[in-house]
Amino acid sequence: MAGLFKRGKIYYAMYYVGGHKHRISLETDSLQIAKEKKRQIESALLRGVDTPCRPKPH
């Protein structure tokens, strides 16, 4: 449901909601932590949460 990719040293998640692609930083360089965060995103998407991760405040 969600995919992982690495850009530089940081892992990102990519997922689709309503046909739209979303990419978010997982803010980690650890593959193990990135996989756990990806599972959390997938779980949130299955529960019907459109934005499984909160955006950072500016």
C-alpha contacts under 8 A as a table, 3 or more apart, distances in Angstrom:
res1	aa1	res2	aa2	distance
1	M	15	Y	6.60
1	M	16	Y	7.90
1	M	42	E	6.47
2	A	13	A	6.54
2	A	14	M	5.59
2	A	15	Y	4.58
2	A	16	Y	7.58
2	A	38	K	6.72
2	A	41	I	7.52
2	A	42	E	6.28
3	G	13	A	5.55
3	G	14	M	5.07
3	G	15	Y	6.41
3	G	38	K	7.57
4	L	11	Y	6.78
4	L	12	Y	5.72
4	L	13	A	4.70
4	L	14	M	6.32
4	L	34	A	7.71
4	L	35	K	7.76
4	L	38	K	7.37
5	F	11	Y	5.69
5	F	12	Y	5.34
5	F	13	A	6.46
5	F	14	M	7.76
6	K	9	K	6.59
6	K	10	I	5.64
6	K	11	Y	4.32
6	K	12	Y	5.97
7	R	10	I	5.59
7	R	11	Y	6.33
7	R	12	Y	7.34
9	K	28	T	7.99
9	K	29	D	5.42
10	I	25	S	7.32
10	I	26	L	7.32
10	I	27	E	6.23
10	I	28	T	5.46
10	I	29	D	4.70
11	Y	25	S	6.33
11	Y	26	L	5.67
11	Y	27	E	6.73
11	Y	28	T	5.97
11	Y	29	D	5.96
11	Y	30	S	7.69
11	Y	31	L	7.43
11	Y	34	A	6.36
12	Y	23	R	6.65
12	Y	24	I	5.51
12	Y	25	S	4.38
12	Y	26	L	5.17
12	Y	27	E	7.63
12	Y	34	A	7.76
13	A	23	R	5.57
13	A	24	I	5.42
13	A	25	S	6.46
13	A	26	L	6.62
13	A	38	K	6.54
14	M	21	K	6.92
14	M	22	H	5.54
14	M	23	R	4.38
14	M	24	I	6.63
15	Y	21	K	5.81
15	Y	22	H	5.33
15	Y	23	R	6.61
16	Y	19	G	5.79
16	Y	20	H	5.27
16	Y	21	K	4.52
16	Y	22	H	5.89
17	V	20	H	5.35
17	V	21	K	6.69
17	V	22	H	7.43
17	V	50	D	6.62
26	L	34	A	6.27
26	L	37	K	6.95
28	T	31	L	7.86
28	T	33	I	6.96
28	T	34	A	6.52
29	D	34	A	7.64
30	S	33	I	5.38
30	S	34	A	6.14
31	L	34	A	4.95
31	L	35	K	6.12
32	Q	35	K	5.26
32	Q	36	E	6.49
33	I	36	E	5.13
33	I	37	K	6.24
34	A	37	K	5.12
34	A	38	K	6.06
35	K	38	K	4.97
35	K	39	R	6.26
36	E	39	R	5.09
36	E	40	Q	6.38
37	K	40	Q	4.99
37	K	41	I	6.30
38	K	41	I	5.05
38	K	42	E	6.23
39	R	42	E	5.05
39	R	43	S	6.09
40	Q	43	S	5.06
40	Q	44	A	6.19
40	Q	52	P	7.96
41	I	44	A	5.10
41	I	45	L	6.17
41	I	52	P	5.51
41	I	53	C	7.20
42	E	45	L	5.07
42	E	46	L	6.23
43	S	46	L	5.16
43	S	47	R	6.37
44	A	47	R	5.07
44	A	48	G	6.42
44	A	49	V	5.40
44	A	50	D	7.99
44	A	52	P	5.43
45	L	48	G	5.04
45	L	49	V	5.28
45	L	50	D	6.54
45	L	51	T	7.98
45	L	52	P	6.61
46	L	49	V	7.48
49	V	52	P	5.73
51	T	54	R	6.89
